[in-house]
Amino acid sequence: MPEKKVFTIVGMVAVVVVMALLLLPRFLKLRPGTASAVSIGSGPRLKWKFKPDNNSAVASIVLGKDGTIYVGANNAIYGVAPDGTRQWKTQLAGLHYLAAGDDGTLYSASSHGLIFSVLPNGTLSWNPGQGLIGFGAPPAIGRNGYVLFANTVSDLYAFRPDSSTSSEWSQGTFREGIIAANSSLPGEARVGGAQSRNSPAIWRDETIALPRQHWIHLFDPDGTSAWFSELTPGELGPAALADDGTIYVGDDRATLFAVGRSGNTLWNRTLDSSVLGSAVVSADGAIYVATSNSVYAFTPDGSPKWQTKAPQQNTTAPALAEDGTLYVGGYFGLLALRSDGTVKWNIRMMSGSGAPTIARDGTIYYSCGYQWVCAVQDEGSPLAKSPWPQMFHDPGNTSRILTSF
């Protein structure tokens, strides 16, 4: 065969192979409600991604003790197997922020102001039918039987779903023209104003810390207001708790605060931009916090340990693994930092739209691209056994320091 003809055939084959590689992803495009394994090999990799029906946004992820992944999406809650396949779907109105009780029951706070509970098999088990304005964060789960809901205007409600569809107690933000003992909290309750997206945080004695607009507020277990402190002219984000009860909370004015059990400000630190979500707290008391530009580490007394500039823009709060790795969602994927702040890896995939959580086998789950759940495999280290290792404390989003996982 002439040499020129051989080269021509080889060139044509090469073109076909290249075109096949370029077009293959289009043919493998996922249908909504399905998952796919994406990459094989050592090192960090995307195991699979799951997409709810109708291009619905993903609001929250809860990990069940049996490995099931529960996804709170727009107008539905999903149960997903550890391999990424859908097990069930329950349609309910609104965008769903989920937390799990000790028995695996899911409690949902809906963006429509509705609250529900769903059994681990997807069966609706509690529907009070109350409209509570709207929610932007999961409820907190107390050991005393209460489920605590904080809505977008910073009202706080305590329910006992096992016995009633009515609230056991509530504390409301002050409203013009309304005089009531349980509707006098400082702040503004105007719908359409600044919206709170914070969950209550429950300490060992079941006292409840709640960042409310400019204030950090502490409530006794029966709902009595213990104290409140105005920290900032801006808006506070979610709280994290230390083992001694210290409350760490950031604001949208680039400040991180440490507040003592009596309401006194222990210290504050100025960062390079607004705090993303909540801080996390390690077993030795170190505090880690992310902004869009950096990840910071502080000692319990507020001394800086390190600051790492983000190789990509950060978009989520961190999650802390048992081996000391910090995982942070970013605009172009997922970032992993070692405990000394050095970059372990920076994997490119869909942007992080929700803070990561880590399963017992070390799989990292986070909402990605707003409409997906991404499952990422690293070296297999589970979530750290520490006072507050991730946003909302644990894979069940209970926001309770005593929750075991």
C-alpha positions as CSV (number, residue, x, y, z in Angstrom):
1,M,0.0,0.0,0.0
2,P,1.5,3.4,-0.9
3,E,2.8,5.3,2.0
4,K,0.7,8.4,1.3
5,K,-2.5,6.3,1.4
6,V,-1.5,4.8,4.8
7,F,-1.0,8.2,6.3
8,T,-4.4,9.3,4.9
9,I,-6.2,6.3,6.5
10,V,-4.4,6.8,9.8
11,G,-5.4,10.5,9.8
12,M,-9.0,9.7,9.0
13,V,-9.1,7.2,11.9
14,A,-7.6,9.8,14.3
15,V,-10.3,12.3,13.3
16,V,-13.1,9.8,13.9
17,V,-11.7,8.9,17.4
18,V,-11.4,12.6,18.3
19,M,-14.9,13.4,17.1
20,A,-16.3,10.4,19.0
21,L,-14.6,11.6,22.2
22,L,-16.1,15.1,21.8
23,L,-19.6,13.9,21.0
24,L,-19.8,11.1,23.5
25,P,-20.9,13.3,26.5
26,R,-23.9,14.6,24.4
27,F,-25.1,11.0,23.9
28,L,-24.6,10.2,27.6
29,K,-26.5,13.3,28.8
30,L,-28.5,12.3,31.9
31,R,-32.2,12.4,32.1
32,P,-33.6,14.2,35.2
33,G,-33.9,12.0,38.3
34,T,-30.9,9.8,37.3
35,A,-27.3,9.5,38.2
36,S,-24.1,8.6,36.4
37,A,-20.7,7.5,37.4
38,V,-18.2,10.0,36.0
39,S,-14.6,9.0,36.0
40,I,-12.5,6.0,37.1
41,G,-9.1,6.1,38.6
42,S,-7.1,7.0,41.7
43,G,-7.2,10.3,43.5
44,P,-10.2,12.6,43.9
45,R,-12.9,11.8,41.5
46,L,-16.5,12.4,40.8
47,K,-18.3,9.1,41.6
48,W,-21.7,10.2,40.3
49,K,-24.1,13.1,40.1
50,F,-27.9,13.0,40.6
51,K,-30.3,15.4,39.1
52,P,-33.9,15.9,40.3
53,D,-36.8,16.1,37.9
54,N,-37.7,19.2,36.0
55,N,-34.3,20.9,36.5
56,S,-35.3,21.6,40.1
57,A,-33.0,23.4,42.4
58,V,-31.3,21.4,45.2
59,A,-31.7,23.1,48.6
60,S,-30.3,20.6,51.1
61,I,-28.7,17.1,51.5
62,V,-29.1,14.8,54.5
63,L,-27.3,11.5,54.9
64,G,-29.1,8.6,56.6
65,K,-27.3,6.2,58.9
66,D,-28.0,3.4,56.4
67,G,-26.2,5.4,53.6
68,T,-29.3,6.8,51.9
69,I,-28.9,10.3,50.6
70,Y,-32.0,12.5,51.1
71,V,-32.3,15.4,48.8
72,G,-34.5,18.5,49.5
73,A,-35.3,20.0,46.1
74,N,-37.9,22.3,44.6
75,N,-41.4,20.8,45.1
76,A,-40.1,17.3,46.1
77,I,-38.0,15.3,48.5
78,Y,-35.9,12.4,47.1
79,G,-34.4,9.3,48.6
80,V,-31.2,8.3,46.7
81,A,-29.2,5.1,47.1
82,P,-25.4,5.2,47.8
83,D,-24.8,4.4,44.1
84,G,-26.7,7.5,43.0
85,T,-30.0,5.8,41.8
86,R,-33.3,7.2,42.9
87,Q,-35.3,5.1,45.4
88,W,-38.3,7.3,45.9
89,K,-39.8,10.8,45.4
90,T,-42.4,12.6,47.5
91,Q,-44.0,15.7,46.0
92,L,-44.5,18.6,48.5
93,A,-44.8,22.3,47.8
94,G,-41.7,24.6,48.1
95,L,-38.0,24.3,48.3
96,H,-37.1,21.8,51.1
97,Y,-34.6,22.3,53.8
98,L,-34.1,19.0,55.6
99,A,-33.0,17.7,58.9
100,A,-33.2,14.1,60.3
101,G,-34.3,12.9,63.7
102,D,-32.6,10.1,65.6
103,D,-35.1,7.6,64.2
104,G,-34.4,8.7,60.6
105,T,-37.6,10.8,60.2
106,L,-37.0,13.7,57.9
107,Y,-38.3,17.2,59.0
108,S,-38.7,19.8,56.2
109,A,-38.9,23.5,56.4
110,S,-40.3,24.7,53.1
111,S,-39.6,28.0,51.4
112,H,-43.4,28.4,51.3
113,G,-43.6,28.5,55.1
114,L,-44.9,24.9,55.3
115,I,-43.5,22.2,57.6
116,F,-43.6,18.5,57.2
117,S,-42.1,15.2,58.3
118,V,-41.4,12.3,56.0
119,L,-40.5,8.8,57.0
120,P,-37.3,7.2,55.6
121,N,-39.3,5.4,52.9
122,G,-40.8,8.7,51.6
123,T,-44.2,8.5,53.4
124,L,-45.6,11.8,54.6
125,S,-46.1,11.4,58.4
126,W,-46.8,14.9,59.7
127,N,-48.4,17.9,58.0
128,P,-49.6,20.6,60.4
129,G,-50.8,22.8,57.6
130,Q,-49.5,26.0,59.1
131,G,-48.2,28.8,57.0
132,L,-45.1,30.3,58.8
133,I,-44.1,32.9,56.1
134,G,-41.1,31.0,54.7
135,F,-37.9,29.2,55.5
136,G,-34.3,29.3,54.2
137,A,-32.6,26.8,56.5
138,P,-33.3,23.4,58.0
139,P,-35.0,23.0,61.4
140,A,-32.9,22.0,64.5
141,I,-33.5,18.7,66.2
142,G,-33.5,18.7,70.1
143,R,-33.1,15.7,72.3
144,N,-36.1,16.9,74.4
145,G,-38.5,16.0,71.6
146,Y,-38.7,19.5,70.1
147,V,-38.1,20.4,66.5
148,L,-37.2,24.0,66.2
149,F,-38.0,26.1,63.1
150,A,-36.6,29.6,62.5
151,N,-38.2,31.4,59.6
152,T,-37.0,34.1,57.2
153,V,-38.1,37.0,59.5
154,S,-36.4,35.4,62.5
155,D,-39.5,34.0,64.3
156,L,-38.7,30.9,66.3
157,Y,-41.2,28.0,66.7
158,A,-40.9,24.8,68.8
159,F,-43.0,21.8,67.8
160,R,-43.4,18.3,69.1
161,P,-44.4,16.4,66.0
162,D,-44.9,13.1,67.9
163,S,-47.9,14.6,69.8
164,S,-49.3,17.8,68.2
165,T,-49.7,19.8,65.0
166,S,-49.6,23.1,67.1
167,S,-46.4,24.8,68.3
168,E,-45.4,24.2,72.0
169,W,-44.1,27.7,72.2
170,S,-42.9,30.5,69.9
171,Q,-41.0,33.7,70.0
172,G,-41.8,36.2,67.3
173,T,-40.0,39.3,65.9
174,F,-41.7,42.6,66.9
175,R,-44.5,43.7,64.6
176,E,-46.1,47.1,64.5
177,G,-49.5,47.1,66.2
178,I,-49.1,43.7,67.9
179,I,-48.6,43.6,71.6
180,A,-47.8,40.1,72.9
181,A,-45.3,38.5,75.3
182,N,-44.1,36.2,72.6
183,S,-43.8,38.8,69.8
184,S,-41.3,41.2,71.1
185,L,-37.9,40.1,69.8
186,P,-35.8,42.9,68.3
187,G,-35.7,43.2,64.6
188,E,-37.9,43.7,61.6
189,A,-40.6,41.3,60.5
190,R,-41.4,43.0,57.2
191,V,-41.8,40.4,54.4
192,G,-39.6,41.3,51.5
193,G,-36.9,42.7,53.7
194,A,-33.6,41.0,54.5
195,Q,-34.2,37.3,54.8
196,S,-32.6,35.2,57.5
197,R,-31.3,31.7,56.5
198,N,-30.2,30.5,59.9
199,S,-31.0,27.4,61.9
200,P,-31.1,27.4,65.7
201,A,-27.9,25.9,67.2
202,I,-28.5,23.7,70.3
203,W,-25.8,23.3,73.0
204,R,-25.4,20.4,75.6
205,D,-27.9,21.9,78.0
206,E,-30.5,22.3,75.2
207,T,-30.2,26.1,75.2
208,I,-30.7,27.5,71.8
209,A,-28.4,30.0,70.1
210,L,-30.0,31.8,67.1
211,P,-28.4,34.6,65.0
212,R,-31.3,36.9,64.2
213,Q,-30.6,39.8,61.8
214,H,-28.1,42.0,63.7
215,W,-28.5,40.1,67.0
216,I,-27.2,36.8,68.5
217,H,-29.9,35.5,70.8
218,L,-29.9,32.8,73.4
219,F,-33.1,31.0,74.5
220,D,-33.7,28.6,77.4
221,P,-35.1,25.1,76.4
222,D,-38.6,26.3,77.2
223,G,-38.3,29.3,74.8
224,T,-37.6,31.9,77.5
225,S,-35.3,34.6,76.2
226,A,-32.0,34.4,78.2
227,W,-30.2,37.3,76.5
228,F,-29.5,38.9,73.2
229,S,-26.6,41.0,71.9
230,E,-26.4,43.3,68.9
231,L,-23.2,42.4,67.1
232,T,-23.3,44.1,63.7
233,P,-25.2,46.6,61.6
234,G,-25.2,43.9,58.9
235,E,-26.8,40.5,58.8
236,L,-25.5,37.5,60.7
237,G,-25.1,34.1,59.2
238,P,-25.5,30.6,60.8
239,A,-23.8,29.9,64.1
240,A,-21.3,27.2,65.1
241,L,-20.7,26.1,68.7
242,A,-17.5,25.1,70.5
243,D,-17.3,22.4,73.1
244,D,-17.4,25.1,75.9
245,G,-20.5,26.7,74.4
246,T,-18.7,29.6,72.7
247,I,-20.8,30.8,69.7
248,Y,-19.0,31.6,66.4
249,V,-20.9,33.6,63.9
250,G,-20.0,35.7,60.9
251,D,-21.7,38.5,59.1
252,D,-22.0,40.1,55.7
253,R,-19.6,42.9,56.7
254,A,-16.5,40.6,56.7
255,T,-16.4,40.0,60.5
256,L,-16.2,36.8,62.5
257,F,-17.4,37.0,66.1
258,A,-16.8,34.8,69.1
259,V,-19.5,35.2,71.8
260,G,-19.4,33.7,75.3
261,R,-22.1,31.9,77.1
262,S,-23.3,35.1,78.9
263,G,-23.5,37.1,75.7
264,N,-20.2,38.9,75.9
265,T,-18.2,39.3,72.8
266,L,-14.9,37.5,73.4
267,W,-13.2,38.6,70.2
268,N,-13.9,39.6,66.6
269,R,-11.7,39.4,63.5
270,T,-11.9,41.3,60.2
271,L,-11.7,39.1,57.1
272,D,-11.3,39.9,53.4
273,S,-15.0,39.5,52.5
274,S,-18.3,38.2,53.9
275,V,-18.4,34.9,55.8
276,L,-19.8,32.0,53.7
277,G,-22.3,30.0,55.8
278,S,-21.0,28.9,59.3
279,A,-17.6,28.3,60.8
280,V,-16.5,24.7,61.6
281,V,-14.7,23.8,64.8
282,S,-12.1,21.0,65.1
283,A,-11.5,18.6,68.0
284,D,-8.6,20.8,69.3
285,G,-10.9,23.9,69.2
286,A,-9.5,25.5,66.0
287,I,-12.0,27.5,64.1
288,Y,-12.1,27.4,60.3
289,V,-14.1,29.8,58.1
290,A,-14.4,30.5,54.4
291,T,-14.9,33.7,52.5
292,S,-15.2,34.0,48.7
293,N,-11.5,34.8,48.6
294,S,-9.8,32.8,51.4
295,V,-10.0,30.1,54.0
296,Y,-8.9,31.1,57.5
297,A,-7.9,29.2,60.6
298,F,-8.0,30.7,64.2
299,T,-7.1,29.4,67.6
300,P,-9.8,29.4,70.3
301,D,-8.5,32.8,71.6
302,G,-8.8,34.3,68.1
303,S,-5.2,34.2,67.2
304,P,-4.7,33.6,63.4
305,K,-3.1,30.3,62.5
306,W,-3.1,30.7,58.7
307,Q,-4.9,32.2,55.8
308,T,-5.0,30.5,52.4
309,K,-6.0,32.4,49.3
310,A,-8.5,30.4,47.3
311,P,-7.3,29.1,43.9
312,Q,-10.8,29.5,42.7
313,Q,-13.6,31.6,44.2
314,N,-15.1,29.9,47.2
315,T,-18.9,29.5,47.3
316,T,-19.7,27.4,50.4
317,A,-18.8,26.9,54.0
318,P,-16.2,24.2,54.7
319,A,-16.6,20.7,56.0
320,L,-13.9,19.0,58.1
321,A,-12.8,15.4,57.7
322,E,-11.3,13.2,60.5
323,D,-7.9,13.3,58.8
324,G,-7.9,17.1,59.0
325,T,-8.8,17.8,55.4
326,L,-11.1,20.8,54.8
327,Y,-13.4,20.6,51.8
328,V,-14.9,23.9,50.4
329,G,-17.2,24.3,47.4
330,G,-16.0,26.7,44.7
331,Y,-17.1,28.4,41.6
332,F,-15.4,25.8,39.5
333,G,-15.6,22.8,41.7
334,L,-14.3,21.5,45.0
335,L,-11.2,22.5,47.0
336,A,-9.4,20.3,49.5
337,L,-7.0,21.9,52.1
338,R,-4.7,20.1,54.6
339,S,-4.9,21.1,58.2
340,D,-1.9,23.4,57.8
341,G,-3.7,25.4,55.0
342,T,-1.8,24.0,52.1
343,V,-3.7,22.9,49.0
344,K,-4.2,19.2,48.8
345,W,-6.1,19.3,45.5
346,N,-8.5,21.5,43.5
347,I,-10.8,19.4,41.3
348,R,-12.7,21.1,38.5
349,M,-16.4,20.2,38.2
350,M,-19.7,22.0,38.6
351,S,-19.8,24.9,41.1
352,G,-20.6,24.3,44.7
353,S,-24.1,25.7,45.6
354,G,-24.4,24.1,49.1
355,A,-21.9,23.3,51.8
356,P,-20.3,19.8,51.7
357,T,-21.1,16.9,54.0
358,I,-19.1,13.7,54.5
359,A,-20.4,10.1,54.8
360,R,-18.9,7.4,56.9
361,D,-17.1,5.9,53.9
362,G,-15.5,9.3,53.2
363,T,-17.7,10.2,50.2
364,I,-18.2,13.9,50.0
365,Y,-21.6,15.1,49.0
366,Y,-22.6,18.6,48.0
367,S,-25.2,20.4,45.9
368,C,-23.5,21.4,42.7
369,G,-24.6,23.5,39.7
370,Y,-27.7,24.4,41.7
371,Q,-29.6,21.5,40.2
372,W,-27.4,18.5,41.0
373,V,-26.0,16.4,43.9
374,C,-22.3,15.6,43.4
375,A,-20.7,12.6,45.1
376,V,-16.9,12.9,45.3
377,Q,-14.4,10.2,46.4
378,D,-11.1,11.2,48.1
379,E,-9.1,9.1,50.5
380,G,-12.0,7.8,52.5
381,S,-11.8,9.9,55.7
382,P,-15.2,10.4,57.4
383,L,-16.5,13.6,58.9
384,A,-14.4,14.7,61.9
385,K,-15.5,13.8,65.4
386,S,-15.4,17.4,66.6
387,P,-17.8,19.9,68.2
388,W,-19.0,21.4,64.9
389,P,-17.4,19.8,61.8
390,Q,-19.8,21.1,59.1
391,M,-22.6,23.6,58.5
392,F,-25.6,22.5,60.6
393,H,-23.2,20.3,62.6
394,D,-23.6,16.8,61.2
395,P,-24.8,14.8,58.1
396,G,-28.4,14.9,59.5
397,N,-28.3,18.7,59.7
398,T,-29.6,18.6,63.3
399,S,-27.7,21.7,64.4
400,R,-27.3,20.0,67.8
401,I,-23.8,19.6,69.4
402,L,-24.7,16.3,71.1
403,T,-25.8,14.5,67.9
404,S,-23.7,11.4,67.3
405,F,-22.8,10.5,63.7
